[in-house]
């Protein structure tokens, strides 16, 4: 199979799994308990359709579109993490939110990840491409940092996670780590068509996360067991 053929196969598989996931979220009425996660799933499908349309009819404007789409995706994922944290707090009644602790842990995890990543940024890029690289790196670090902060925060406070929220967080965390690893490798002279397999791994990891969620939500009723993160 050619690289383009593999890209198309992974993309179509991901879109198909997004449709299945959305159907399950509606069928299991997950939109009532995790509305932001549900809206995000709807927007992902809309983004895929818009991406296909722009690449087909206006490829020159794709980078500008992707900058907006990437920013919206990050904000959505950040909101989902906040929604998960609020759900965990509701599940552990009587425990204070600890927002100051969470903010400090977020700052600590951001600092650690930013220095550990050891970015090597290309020079001489046009403004829009440089903005793309900077945002890609910043969002990748912030996503993983937010996940780490929530895990540390819940562990320090002894919070129990309902299984549904833990599965959603685990999927987001796995994909965020893969994205960060791919971006770091790309900045270390592993860029270009000969390293396109890194992007394919990232796309396949997204399909794996969708499959993981589909298998969980396909159960008759998500288990509400208490689990330590």
VENSULNOR-V791756 format. One record per residue. RES is the residue in one small letter. OMEGA is omega as a letter, one per 30 degrees, with the letter a starting at -180 (none if undefined). D_LAST is the distance of its C-alpha to the last C-alpha in whole Angstrom. Layout:
RES:OMEGA:D_LAST
RES:OMEGA:D_LAST
//
This chain:
x:l:40
x:l:40
x:l:38
x:l:39
x:l:39
x:l:35
x:a:34
x:a:35
x:a:34
x:a:30
x:l:31
x:l:33
x:l:30
x:l:27
x:l:29
x:l:30
x:l:26
x:l:26
x:l:29
x:l:27
x:a:24
x:l:26
x:l:28
x:l:25
x:l:23
x:a:27
x:a:27
x:l:24
x:l:25
x:a:21
x:l:23
x:a:24
x:l:20
x:a:19
x:a:22
x:l:21
x:l:19
x:l:23
x:l:25
x:l:23
x:l:24
x:a:27
x:l:28
x:l:27
x:l:30
x:l:32
x:l:31
x:l:32
x:l:35
x:l:36
x:l:35
x:a:37
x:a:40
x:l:40
x:a:40
x:a:43
x:a:45
x:a:44
x:a:43
x:a:44
x:a:42
x:a:39
x:l:37
x:l:38
x:a:36
x:l:33
x:l:33
x:a:33
x:l:30
x:l:28
x:l:28
x:l:27
x:l:24
x:a:23
x:l:23
x:a:22
x:l:19
x:l:18
x:l:19
x:l:17
x:l:14
x:l:16
x:l:16
x:l:12
x:l:12
x:l:15
x:l:14
x:l:11
x:l:14
x:l:16
x:l:14
x:a:14
x:l:17
x:l:19
x:a:16
x:a:18
x:a:17
x:a:17
x:l:18
x:l:20
x:a:17
x:l:15
x:l:19
x:l:19
x:l:16
x:l:17
x:l:20
x:a:19
x:l:17
x:a:20
x:a:22
x:a:21
x:a:20
x:a:24
x:l:25
x:a:24
x:l:24
x:a:28
x:l:30
x:a:33
x:l:34
x:l:38
x:l:41
x:l:44
x:l:41
x:a:43
x:a:41
x:l:39
x:l:38
x:l:37
x:l:35
x:a:33
x:a:32
x:l:31
x:l:29
x:l:27
x:a:26
x:a:25
x:l:23
x:l:21
x:a:20
x:l:20
x:a:17
x:l:15
x:l:16
x:l:14
x:l:11
x:a:11
x:a:12
x:l:10
x:l:6
x:a:9
x:a:10
x:l:8
x:a:7
x:a:11
x:l:11
x:a:9
x:l:8
x:a:7
x:l:7
x:a:10
x:a:10
x:a:12
x:l:10
x:l:7
x:l:10
x:a:12
x:l:10
x:l:9
x:l:13
x:a:14
x:l:12
x:a:14
x:l:17
x:l:17
x:l:16
x:l:19
x:a:21
x:a:21
x:a:22
x:a:25
x:l:26
x:l:26
x:l:28
x:a:31
x:l:32
x:l:33
x:l:36
x:a:34
x:a:35
x:a:38
x:a:38
x:l:38
x:l:34
x:l:34
x:l:32
x:l:29
x:l:29
x:l:29
x:l:26
x:l:24
x:l:26
x:l:25
x:l:21
x:l:21
x:l:23
x:l:21
x:l:18
x:l:20
x:l:21
x:l:17
x:a:17
x:a:21
x:a:20
x:a:17
x:l:19
x:l:22
x:a:21
x:a:24
x:l:21
x:a:17
x:a:16
x:l:14
x:l:12
x:a:10
x:l:6
x:l:4
x:none:0
//
